[in-house]
């Protein structure tokens, strides 16, 4: 059974990924460095930033903590 998401979900996922990427680069981290800091597999981080996958809540917690942000700030 296909799991097609509505366009608004796909768009929101991409926006979240772009926001995470921007915050990471503003903090001066490469994707590889950030993956190590957050203990998230680099490929997983890459997929999150590209908007290809929905991040797990635990991943969002790690990302927010590494950026000294609240989770809600990731989606702003």
N, CA, C and O of each residue as an XYZ file, in Angstrom:
304
protein
N       0.841     -1.173      0.000
C       0.000      0.000      0.000
C       0.890      1.242      0.000
O       1.692      1.415      0.918
N       0.770      2.103     -0.996
C       1.611      3.298     -1.043
C       1.264      4.283      0.066
O       0.111      4.410      0.479
N       2.281      4.965      0.527
C       2.095      5.950      1.595
C       2.352      7.334      1.030
O       3.331      7.991      1.386
N       1.476      7.766      0.157
C       1.623      9.088     -0.443
C       1.198     10.151      0.552
O       0.122     10.077      1.145
N       2.052     11.128      0.723
C       1.755     12.235      1.623
C       1.189     13.401      0.824
O       1.560     13.610     -0.331
N       0.290     14.157      1.442
C      -0.199     15.360      0.761
C       0.943     16.347      0.546
O       1.949     16.317      1.255
N       0.774     17.213     -0.437
C       1.816     18.180     -0.788
C       2.217     19.046      0.403
O       3.398     19.363      0.551
N       1.289     19.430      1.240
C       1.627     20.308      2.358
C       2.576     19.631      3.344
O       3.406     20.295      3.965
N       2.456     18.310      3.490
C       3.378     17.581      4.377
C       4.770     17.540      3.750
O       5.770     17.760      4.433
N       4.827     17.261      2.473
C       6.116     17.220      1.766
C       6.789     18.587      1.840
O       7.987     18.684      2.108
N       6.010     19.646      1.600
C       6.561     21.005      1.666
C       7.072     21.332      3.060
O       8.153     21.902      3.207
N       6.320     20.984      4.066
C       6.706     21.272      5.458
C       7.968     20.497      5.840
O       8.835     21.027      6.535
N       8.073     19.249      5.389
C       9.263     18.440      5.660
C      10.495     19.090      5.031
O      11.559     19.135      5.648
N      10.349     19.592      3.806
C      11.465     20.255      3.133
C      11.858     21.540      3.854
O      13.044     21.838      3.992
N      10.854     22.309      4.318
C      11.127     23.539      5.060
C      11.885     23.236      6.347
O      12.838     23.936      6.690
N      11.466     22.203      7.052
C      12.142     21.815      8.283
C      13.584     21.413      7.998
O      14.498     21.827      8.710
N      13.789     20.616      6.968
C      15.136     20.191      6.603
C      16.030     21.364      6.244
O      17.194     21.411      6.643
N      15.484     22.310      5.491
C      16.254     23.490      5.102
C      16.601     24.329      6.325
O      17.707     24.862      6.421
N      15.665     24.447      7.255
C      15.907     25.221      8.483
C      17.020     24.567      9.315
O      17.898     25.253      9.839
N      16.974     23.253      9.428
C      18.012     22.539     10.172
C      19.369     22.729      9.492
O      20.372     22.989     10.157
N      19.394     22.598      8.175
C      20.647     22.787      7.435
C      21.193     24.197      7.641
O      22.388     24.370      7.877
N      20.324     25.205      7.553
C      20.763     26.589      7.737
C      21.312     26.826      9.141
O      22.343     27.479      9.306
N      20.631     26.303     10.139
C      21.106     26.460     11.519
C      22.447     25.752     11.720
O      23.336     26.271     12.394
N      22.582     24.571     11.132
C      23.834     23.820     11.247
C      24.982     24.571     10.596
O      26.059     24.697     11.178
N      24.752     25.071      9.387
C      25.837     25.782      8.699
C      26.141     27.113      9.380
O      27.299     27.529      9.435
N      25.115     27.783      9.900
C      25.348     29.023     10.652
C      26.197     28.760     11.893
O      26.965     29.622     12.321
N      26.057     27.573     12.464
C      26.849     27.195     13.634
C      28.262     26.760     13.237
O      29.106     26.518     14.100
N      28.515     26.661     11.931
C      29.846     26.344     11.445
C      30.184     24.868     11.387
O      31.359     24.499     11.371
N      29.155     24.011     11.355
C      29.397     22.566     11.328
C      29.166     21.992      9.940
O      28.212     22.354      9.252
N      30.051     21.097      9.542
C      29.787     20.310      8.348
C      28.756     19.249      8.721
O      28.491     19.009      9.899
N      28.190     18.629      7.715
C      27.229     17.563      7.983
C      27.898     16.419      8.739
O      27.299     15.837      9.643
N      29.112     16.103      8.379
C      29.833     15.021      9.050
C      30.102     15.359     10.517
O      29.908     14.515     11.393
N      30.544     16.578     10.787
C      30.780     17.001     12.171
C      29.489     16.969     12.982
O      29.464     16.499     14.119
N      28.422     17.478     12.376
C      27.147     17.550     13.088
C      26.584     16.166     13.356
O      25.977     15.928     14.400
N      26.785     15.255     12.418
C      26.342     13.880     12.627
C      27.062     13.280     13.830
O      26.455     12.572     14.633
N      28.337     13.561     13.949
C      29.107     13.048     15.091
C      28.642     13.693     16.400
O      28.481     13.005     17.408
N      28.429     14.999     16.386
C      27.990     15.723     17.583
C      26.643     15.197     18.077
O      26.435     15.024     19.278
N      25.733     14.947     17.139
C      24.374     14.538     17.502
C      24.204     13.023     17.630
O      23.155     12.553     18.069
N      25.215     12.270     17.254
C      25.131     10.798     17.225
C      24.015     10.320     16.297
O      23.339      9.328     16.570
N      23.842     11.049     15.200
C      22.887     10.666     14.155
C      23.712     10.272     12.938
O      24.654     10.975     12.569
N      23.368      9.169     12.325
C      24.071      8.721     11.128
C      24.074      9.842     10.091
O      23.057     10.504      9.886
N      25.214     10.053      9.439
C      25.327     11.136      8.468
C      24.309     11.018      7.349
O      23.748     12.026      6.919
N      24.064      9.828      6.878
C      23.070      9.624      5.803
C      21.674      9.986      6.305
O      20.882     10.564      5.560
N      21.370      9.658      7.541
C      20.071     10.016      8.116
C      19.946     11.529      8.191
O      18.910     12.087      7.829
N      20.994     12.194      8.659
C      20.994     13.647      8.730
C      20.832     14.254      7.333
O      20.099     15.224      7.145
N      21.516     13.675      6.380
C      21.418     14.137      4.993
C      19.973     14.033      4.486
O      19.472     14.955      3.842
N      19.318     12.926      4.774
C      17.928     12.739      4.340
C      16.977     13.696      5.044
O      16.021     14.177      4.437
N      17.230     13.979      6.322
C      16.404     14.939      7.055
C      16.547     16.324      6.436
O      15.550     16.997      6.174
N      17.780     16.748      6.204
C      18.027     18.071      5.646
C      17.489     18.214      4.225
O      17.097     19.307      3.819
N      17.468     17.142      3.485
C      16.947     17.171      2.115
C      15.423     17.074      2.084
O      14.811     17.211      1.024
N      14.817     16.839      3.236
C      13.363     16.703      3.285
C      12.866     15.377      2.747
O      11.707     15.257      2.349
N      13.738     14.382      2.734
C      13.395     13.068      2.201
C      12.790     12.139      3.240
O      12.187     11.125      2.889
N      12.943     12.473      4.515
C      12.400     11.601      5.549
C      11.903     12.427      6.729
O      12.359     13.545      6.970
N      10.970     11.853      7.445
C      10.461     12.485      8.653
C      11.417     12.166      9.791
O      11.667     10.994     10.072
N      11.957     13.186     10.451
C      12.884     12.905     11.542
C      12.166     12.330     12.756
O      11.038     12.710     13.071
N      12.830     11.422     13.418
C      12.291     10.890     14.671
C      12.361     11.976     15.736
O      13.169     12.901     15.654
N      11.505     11.844     16.726
C      11.478     12.826     17.806
C      12.837     12.881     18.505
O      13.322     13.961     18.841
N      13.442     11.731     18.721
C      14.760     11.693     19.358
C      15.804     12.431     18.547
O      16.690     13.074     19.111
N      15.712     12.346     17.228
C      16.649     13.076     16.376
C      16.435     14.580     16.526
O      17.396     15.344     16.607
N      15.177     14.999     16.562
C      14.888     16.422     16.739
C      15.423     16.925     18.075
O      15.951     18.034     18.156
N      15.288     16.118     19.120
C      15.828     16.491     20.428
C      17.339     16.677     20.361
O      17.870     17.653     20.891
N      18.027     15.754     19.718
C      19.487     15.840     19.608
C      19.922     17.038     18.781
O      20.870     17.739     19.137
N      19.224     17.267     17.675
C      19.555     18.397     16.804
C      19.349     19.709     17.546
O      20.218     20.581     17.532
N      18.201     19.847     18.191
C      17.909     21.081     18.933
C      18.937     21.312     20.040
O      19.409     22.435     20.218
N      19.282     20.283     20.768
C      20.258     20.415     21.852
C      21.622     20.835     21.305
O      22.287     21.692     21.887
N      22.034     20.241     20.205
C      23.338     20.572     19.624
C      23.385     22.011     19.120
O      24.453     22.618     19.051
N      22.217     22.551     18.768
C      22.139     23.922     18.278
C      21.742     24.918     19.366
O      21.551     26.105     19.102
N      21.622     24.408     20.598
C      21.192     25.234     21.739
C      19.867     25.935     21.448
O      19.710     27.132     21.686
N      18.936     25.170     20.935
C      17.604     25.666     20.576
C      16.537     24.771     21.175
O      16.807     23.636     21.566
N      15.337     25.288     21.241
C      14.174     24.471     21.569
C      13.737     23.793     20.271
O      14.002     24.299     19.180
N      13.071     22.653     20.392
C      12.584     21.964     19.195
C      11.693     22.886     18.367
O      11.765     22.881     17.138
N      10.867     23.661     19.025
C       9.955     24.551     18.296
C      10.710     25.545     17.411
O      10.176     25.983     16.392
N      11.931     25.904     17.779
C      12.726     26.860     16.983
C      13.204     26.249     15.684
O      13.580     26.977     14.765
N      13.197     24.936     15.586
C      13.636     24.287     14.356
C      12.635     24.503     13.228
O      13.003     24.505     12.053
N      11.386     24.682     13.587
C      10.352     24.838     12.566
C       9.975     26.271     12.273
O       9.046     26.517     11.505
N      10.670     27.219     12.864
C      10.322     28.631     12.649
C      10.848     29.155     11.358
O      10.639     30.324     11.035
